[in-house]
Amino acid sequence: MVRNTRGVRRAGWIAVAVCALGVHLSAGTDAVWPKAHEYTAVAPLVAAAQDEAMPLDRLISAGPSVGPDAGDTVVLLVVLDERVRQTQWLVQLRGPVRVEAAGSERAGRDTVLYAMDGREIRFAARRETYEVVTLGPVRSDRPDAAVPRHREEVAMNASFLDEAFERAAQFMLRTGLARREGRIGPDELFSVLPSRPRKPDAAARERFVTEVGLTEADERSIAATVPMLSEFARIMAETPGLREVLFSVMEKPSLWSIVSRFGRLEADFRFRSSEVGVSTGSPLGFEGAGVCYVVPFDFIVNGTRTLDCTTLVARGHPPLRLCGGVVAVVASSPEKPDVRLVARVIAARPGASGP
């Protein structure tokens, strides 16, 4: 088990309360990814994208040695599939267009977590601003309706984007193998803590170093995963044109759960790591994503599981750094399993510093 119990108060809609990453991997390392690439943009969205000079195909990577550039661009196709009809959006992320350096007043406060042995894991507050262009919604039963367009700027702590989500997935795979081989026991838990532990346990951490090959880079990646996902959820919830995407499929929390928390919503990301695996074949319908990891998780709001999610995670080299290396998500409500929300990268272009 890997746990991150960071409690962080967020402005607006979302607060991260609890995250649990279980690493009891019982299946093989291959995983079948839902056929998200079968969805294609409808003609009105394609025409609107052409007006915006928005790319709609090919994933081009700048490589590991190239840093982020203001021209980095990622385009996602988002589809709400309700069986009887589809609703689609195109979302373009570009940037960073502005950067507030760590230590500046506008950058905000650092995020600090703690390792099992008491060491501090610090993420410097480095605020990056991105341009978001949203086209849609377009409904399949109203194909001739005008295509709404939204253009916004959003900001997040970019320190989380510098960590590799794929590295956390690799650690979960290695831990599962170590459990199956009996090198670590089922009750041995790996933790990332929200405050300095009263009784630091260096020996327990050393077991994961010795038997699983844990590195400090792994530890940072695991610690960064939940804050990164919560930042993306916050952006969706606060951005016109995107919030309707999230709330169209998510089960709403009860009135009592909101009142009992004094009006605050708390969100958990609980990873189902027994289902983590390496994707087979070319899961997005093209080879540009390279090796990807299938990472399922539950999205929980005020104690209620509101979304059942499966993410596809690739290397987060620019321009995929913009989305933390997450190249696709399939989400459905536990109460409405026949309705699913699919978001997948359909195009990516590096900026001026890329090839």
Secondary structure, DSSP 8 states (H G I E B T S, - for coil): -EEE---B--STT--EEEEEE-----S-SEE----GGG----HHHHHHHHHTT---S-B----TT----TT-EEEEEEEEE-SS-EEEEEEEEEEEEEEE-TTSGGG---EEEEETTS-EEEE---EEEEEEEEEEEEETT-TTS---EEEEEEEEEGGGGGS-HHHHHHHHHHHHHHHHTTSS-TT--EEEESS--SS--HHHHHHHHHHH---HHHHHHHHHHHHHHHHHHHHHHHSTTTHHHHHTTS----HHHHHTTTT---EEEEE-GGG-EEE-S-TTSSGGG-S-EEEEEEEEETTEEEEEEEEEE----TTGGGGTTEEEEEEEETTEEEEEEEEEEEEEE--TT--
